[in-house]
Amino acid sequence: VIQGSAADLIKVAMINIQAKINTDKLPIKMILQIHDELVFELPKKDAAKHAKWIANEMTNAIRLDIPLKVDVSIGPTWLTDK
C-alpha cells in the first residue's frame, strides 16, 4: 500500500474502532497513533479478546484487492512491547 493510502486506511480504521468502543461502551482507550500503529489502553484480562477484533478492523478498514497483514502485540507499555 502506498504511504498516502496507508494514512487513509489507518484513519478509517481508527474511526471504525472508536465507533465500536463508543457504541458497545468498551473499557478501551485509543491513546496513540504512530504512522501505521495504534496503541490502546485496556484491562489486561480483555486484551487478547479485543486485539482480535481490532486487528480485523484494521485489516478490513478499506476493501482492497491485496491482502493486508496486521501484527498485534500485547504488553504493559508500548516501549517494552516494541
Wavefront OBJ file of the C-alpha trace (Angstrom):
o trace
v 0.000 0.000 0.000
v 1.412 3.381 -0.956
v 2.199 5.606 2.029
v -0.608 8.118 1.372
v -3.131 5.310 1.054
v -1.859 3.777 4.284
v -2.578 7.072 6.055
v -6.160 6.993 4.751
v -6.551 3.362 5.754
v -5.397 3.904 9.349
v -7.752 6.862 9.758
v -10.745 4.840 8.537
v -9.762 2.028 10.904
v -9.472 4.490 13.794
v -12.952 5.883 13.118
v -14.479 2.394 12.919
v -12.701 1.168 16.047
v -13.651 4.231 18.090
v -17.263 3.925 16.936
v -17.421 0.335 18.235
v -15.747 1.343 21.504
v -18.346 4.085 21.986
v -21.374 2.065 20.854
v -20.500 -1.009 22.911
v -19.198 1.077 25.852
v -15.963 -0.917 25.880
v -13.284 -0.248 28.520
v -10.732 0.689 25.858
v -8.891 3.941 25.226
v -7.201 4.554 21.893
v -4.250 6.574 23.144
v -1.739 6.838 20.332
v -1.297 6.561 16.588
v 2.233 6.341 15.236
v 2.402 6.041 11.438
v 0.554 2.756 10.854
v 0.392 1.691 14.504
v -2.382 2.121 17.029
v -1.826 1.894 20.773
v -4.666 1.130 23.172
v -5.083 1.044 26.918
v -7.439 -1.584 28.307
v -7.738 -4.153 31.076
v -5.124 -6.897 30.708
v -7.734 -9.650 31.077
v -9.562 -8.389 27.966
v -6.520 -7.696 25.786
v -6.459 -10.860 23.656
v -10.220 -10.772 23.016
v -10.210 -7.145 21.914
v -6.955 -7.439 19.962
v -8.654 -9.893 17.607
v -11.498 -7.596 16.508
v -9.241 -4.529 16.450
v -6.845 -6.329 14.094
v -9.818 -7.347 11.954
v -10.994 -3.720 11.756
v -7.517 -2.620 10.702
v -7.248 -5.372 8.094
v -10.664 -4.638 6.602
v -10.899 -0.848 7.001
v -10.855 -0.359 3.234
v -11.644 -3.076 0.702
v -8.567 -3.792 -1.382
v -7.634 -6.489 -3.867
v -4.439 -7.187 -1.953
v -4.208 -8.802 1.472
v -3.201 -6.624 4.394
v -1.312 -8.038 7.342
v -1.715 -6.711 10.863
v 0.674 -7.675 13.643
v -0.627 -7.475 17.194
v 1.408 -7.401 20.350
v 0.240 -7.117 23.929
v 2.363 -5.735 26.717
v 2.471 -3.380 29.671
v 3.842 -0.449 27.655
v 4.418 0.441 24.025
v 8.149 0.820 24.681
v 8.597 -2.625 26.211
v 6.495 -4.250 23.526
v 8.310 -2.780 20.507
l 1 2 3 4 5 6 7 8 9 10 11 12 13 14 15 16 17 18 19 20 21 22 23 24 25 26 27 28 29 30 31 32 33 34 35 36 37 38 39 40 41 42 43 44 45 46 47 48 49 50 51 52 53 54 55 56 57 58 59 60 61 62 63 64 65 66 67 68 69 70 71 72 73 74 75 76 77 78 79 80 81 82
